[in-house]
Amino acid sequence: MKHFLEPASVALIGVSRRSGPGSYNLMENMLEYGFPGKIIPINPQADEILGVKAWPNVQAAAQPIDLAVISLPRDLVLTSVAECVAAGVKAIIVVTQGFGDADARGRELQAEMVALARQNGARILGPNTLGVVNNFNRLTTSFMPLVREKSPVGLICQSGVFFVGADNFSGQIGKGIDLGNACDVGFCEALEYLGDDPDIKIIAVHMEGLERTRDFLSLAARVSRTKPVLVYKTGKSETGARAVASHTGSLAGHYRIYEAALRQAGVLFLDEDWQMGEAVRTLLNQPPMPGDRVAVITVTGAGGIMASDALEKYGLCPATLADATIKAVADLSPEWMPLGNPLDLWPAVMRHGLREVYPVALTAVLDDPGVDSVLMMSIAPDLPRFEFLDVSEGVNQALPREKSKPVVAWLYGPNRGQVGRRFEQEDKILVYQSIERAAWSLSLLRERGKFLERIEADRANS
Amino acid sequence: MKHFLEPASVALIGVSRRSGPGSYNLMENMLEYGFPGKIIPINPQADEILGVKAWPNVQAAAQPIDLAVISLPRDLVLTSVAECVAAGVKAIIVVTQGFGDADARGRELQAEMVALARQNGARILGPNTLGVVNNFNRLTTSFMPLVREKSPVGLICQSGVFFVGADNFSGQIGKGIDLGNACDVGFCEALEYLGDDPDIKIIAVHMEGLERTRDFLSLAARVSRTKPVLVYKTGKSETGARAVASHTGSLAGHYRIYEAALRQAGVLFLDEDWQMGEAVRTLLNQPPMPGDRVAVITVTGAGGIMASDALEKYGLCPATLADATIKAVADLSPEWMPLGNPLDLWPAVMRHGLREVYPVALTAVLDDPGVDSVLMMSIAPDLPRFEFLDVSEGVNQALPREKSKPVVAWLYGPNRGQVGRRFEQEDKILVYQSIERAAWSLSLLRERGKFLERIEADRANS
């Protein structure tokens, strides 16, 4: 995979002379991205492209090529692959569509291409791919614009939508590998590379079909020991599975079997399209949850009830708060106020003010040995008019720098964006858009915690 | 309910002389809101409050009072209610907490208060409530600031969080009734009022417990014929149900039984906290779905698969596209491209451009008699640089003004906010944050469609 993600020289085969809006010019995108290695355009109709000398073919270029990126009509691809392997190129990305994702002819061409590469010790990524992105060396082979960010997120996917729509999925991409039809380079190679990569702390996977299942599972189990591996498997429905066959030519397989096997390997298995982004930011920001017991701190009784419903749905337990914890809030509340978990601060707030009460309650709950994590509910008021209803500062002061228990928040009110950023600004807490998402995210941290406990127990027993 | 929502004069009993930040002064909030009726402050310690003459009690005020709002310490409330009924007040809001939501003494006080009101033909809203909001006559009895909007959304709830956090729940509130503990005025009275109100087109309900279940169900069935009634029932979990008892003193009851009975009555039953807002905007903007068959138009094969998975999950069917529909896109696609539903336009886009292909496909799909609704997937590119990847204009031109089939969209890319607003600006289409939400929203429109079909069939048979 090193040639794919860390090439010193890249040949762009079939790169167009057209550039600018609507041309989807890969080389233009690559230059704009600031790739510091050598770019070698290959186009028999051009002497130069975007100011760089062009060559009619890879032989003529007569220089070492680490990576070739082929974007040619599908009937020209096989010949081009043959030229690449003849010139000693070991890593080839085939961007072109119309292979295993298309008709019988496409499947044939794909098989021939793979055979040719294997005979010559070369590897093919794709076809039907945007290729790779590596924000640590400013490499992109995508003809679509991407966001650049040196983020610790490794992405493996079977579609460019995860590159272009990073905002909808993993949120960030440090290094990305689009396997497309995965005709040769597959999930195992990609996971192994990113698993061993010290720049990468978490791995997000979109999967339509999987080959070498057993290898992948044992690899996933190994990688999961040091970094979370998230898998979003699509093609779950009957229509979806049929669409998988015509999208990447993969076999979608039996969803529940994949789910069980992947979870067993320690993979965090995702089920809905919005979960990847929430999972990534949650796992990068919050510690694994050391037990099942959640304390809910709220300034709305109704919100506390909703939180209880959501936590139970995701398999978490309400913490039984210690007497000392209850007392800390009871001392501030009217005597008639029944206190428990959810811990409703509102009557105390009406007496002493939100900013006075909230940090006291939070500190008490965090110090409670019967609490494994905290779901905080507070207000996102109009600012600056209702500044006194924003407790972000007091909350951040009350939270320790060292995170051992996850702390997540849900805010209600008209100003969730601005107040949410204040809550998150010291990187101690995460705010979620819905109670449902906050509870789901805690369940993911608990799943991660359980896996690490299992690993630890196995180690102790061996 | 008219006295509660359309009073000409409001007495504020226990209103404080303190105003400004942190005072939670109801009168200040009410004045700021611009209530055009008479405000009568009652406070034995003050001659005037915020420039308005104050009276020691309602008798002394010696003027007609349509609505009294009591915010006094709980031990003073009963006497105040007695004074109100003696002065002929027929509508009383008790803001104060500490009754059915608290201890044995609170439950006793609540029962006495109700008995007193009933003996005198008065009604009590609350206790433990923010009262009402009516944006059509600029009335609020909330001591917390609210958003003002003449919206066709009627809200019935048991907590102020739905007023203050409107942004998190129904999104908008035209008229709102917070039942609090619902000691006297309950769901039936509120639903009947909003059901008959011509300003209100949809009714959002948050429910912890329900009394007069049978009356409510027949009322809900009647109201649902003309406007959608949404119910978000909380206290589903064991902890949640316990918390309900100490929040509003209600009995949470058996969740599944509520669900079945409410659905049978035509209520759209919600399960998660984010659903209310999506449901309201969806039902206000899109028509009921006339059948189960959804066409997915996509520029990402992977996205089409995710959409298929989500639609199946919510009980919807993939439409079988007519030959003419397929042909319209096949004519623009490479010959190797397998086309179906999801209808993947990408290879055609690479040949002809996104703006050229998208409206052709959309028109063909909308004209297809085998299609009941459309889920569109497109790109939200960086602007203005990638303007040519935004198809909002062409899509809006292709969509008819008359909406008979729901059309919803999901966008991927870095600029979902701005491009989403463009898609929505002609009010023909709604954009969703996740594929999951788009599919769920269609299923809600289908549920509404089925209910109306059932009504129609019953009418035809009778």
Interface residues (C-beta under 8 A of the other chain):
Chain A: P21 G22 Y24 R74 Q97 G98 D101 A102 D103 R105 G106 P145 V147 C157 Q158 S159 G160 V161 F162 V164 G165 A166 D167 N168 H206 E208 T234 G235 K236 S237 E238 T239 G240 R242 A243 V244 S246 H247 T248 E272 D273 W274 T300 G301 A302 G303 G304 I305 M306 S308 D309 A310 L311 E312 K313 P318 P334 W336 M337 P338 G340 N341 P342 D344 W346 P347 M350 G353 I379 P381 D382 R385 F386 E387 F388 Y412 G413 P414 R416 Q433 S434 I435 E436 R437
Chain B: P21 G22 Y24 R74 Q97 G98 D101 A102 D103 R105 G106 P145 V147 C157 Q158 S159 G160 V161 F162 V164 G165 A166 D167 N168 H206 E208 T234 G235 K236 S237 E238 T239 G240 R242 A243 V244 S246 H247 T248 E272 D273 W274 T300 G301 A302 G303 G304 I305 M306 S308 D309 A310 L311 E312 K313 P318 P334 W336 M337 P338 G340 N341 P342 D344 W346 P347 M350 G353 I379 P381 D382 R385 F386 E387 F388 Y412 G413 P414 R416 Q433 S434 I435 E436 R437
